[in-house]
């Protein structure tokens, strides 16, 4: 990068705002506005660059330092002008206006390429490329020219999917047996999959929503599978799974399974997903001591007693399962990620034993007292959205948090968040927050979402590195929808807006509109002084409306 003396004022400002990313050699930009303001990007010592939601990438015409480039959902139709001689990884996911790459040979050092979620009609431009990894997932691509694949002599991993179209996997037979082949097949009826028997040994196979498939007949020769996903498969039984004794990952979601007997011999599984089924107990998994990832969400009434044998679990999802207590989890000392959402009668007091938790999701649980959280001193990520009566005071003890989401919680005061200086991500959208001064010390905050609140003064957080990016450009706190009339001295709301907003929050259900307006008008007259008085009055308003609703 050029000397500091040679940088313009805007360039210096950008470097200061993004110094952490630049020091780490990785930069992420989200908009044309942002990209246009770093036209000197080729002068930065950046090896990894991610660009999202841009339509003009000419700023990147030349760079000798960039080795990994992601251009995601940018609606561009070509990258023909890019001169990135040292590029090794290129991800073009979601750029659905791109159908061809001219002069692809100029990327001489490219090893990994992703064309997922695109509409390439052919991939002949890849001929003789030195790729080791190629991702063609969801590209609506028909492989008619098999010679392209045979020319990729260094290919080690190929991911390809078939989605709502005729399937012919015969071209894949030309692949060498050393290639790690990942096939995904989605929503194809009466699939003729006979060619699967003649393919080289698969390591990964994903089949979702395909009806009329004789899965057992096609998988007899694929006993080296490491990952198998059979999602939304209405089979009479899954006993054929017993042959896959070395399987490491299995997904049987949405498959109307009522028991797990057929899995008893698969004790080498590390990753198991059986969500959205009809399972009532998991005793058949009592010998799964090696299991590290277990998703049994949306199996209402399931008995989780067998969890005590899964001492190596690191991830557990038991959301939507009508769980009332967490006592079966007490012995899971290695558990790091837990999702207990949508269990409204759950007692979370047993969480105090899970001191190694790093991530916790507990949304839609009618939480009120979360004092047990103070024992989770290793917690890095917490999501507690849609808990309308929650007392967030104990959050002040979670000083290691880097990610916090507490949207739709009717929160007014966030002063307890002041000690959380390690936060990098904060979502407090859809609340009743007025004062954001407690965020002033969160200098590491990279993503801040405060949509749909009552904030009018942003002075306290304008110094944050990503303020322009996340708050001003994309959020604006939805003032156009709130019709908020405010300044830094007073907080004055029209009664019509308050009624409309409270109705949207489902606070006013059976109260007639004129009655609600009268209640609001009387209380809102007291809101002309300080933020604190306004917050207290607004809380009184909620209680009054709730009491009126209860009495009816």
Secondary structure, DSSP 8 states (H G I E B T S, - for coil): ---GGGS-HHHHHHHHHTHHHHHTTEEEE-SHHHHHTTTTGGGS--SEEEEES-S--GGGSB-SS--EEEEES---S--TT-B-TT--EEE-TT-TT----TTGGG-TT--EEE-TT---S--GGGTT---SEEEETT-------THHHHT-TT--EEEEEEESS----GGGGGS-TTSEEEEEEES-SS---GGGGGS---SEEEEES--S--HHHHHTT-TT-SEEEEES---S--GGGGG-TT--EEE-TTS-----GGGTT-TT-SEEE--SS---B-GGGTT-TT--EEE--S-TT-B-GGGGG-TT--EEE-TTS---B-GGGTT-TT--EEE--S-TT-BGGGGGG-TT--EEE--SS---B-GGGGG-TT--EEE--S-TT-BGGGGGG-TT-SEEE--SS-----GGGTT-TT-SEEE--SS-----GGGTT-TT--EEE--SS-----GGGTTSTTHIIIIITTTGGGHHHHT-EE-SS-EE--HHHHHHHHHHTT--SSS-HHHHHHHHHHHHTT-SS-HHHHHHHHHHHHHHHHHHHHH-
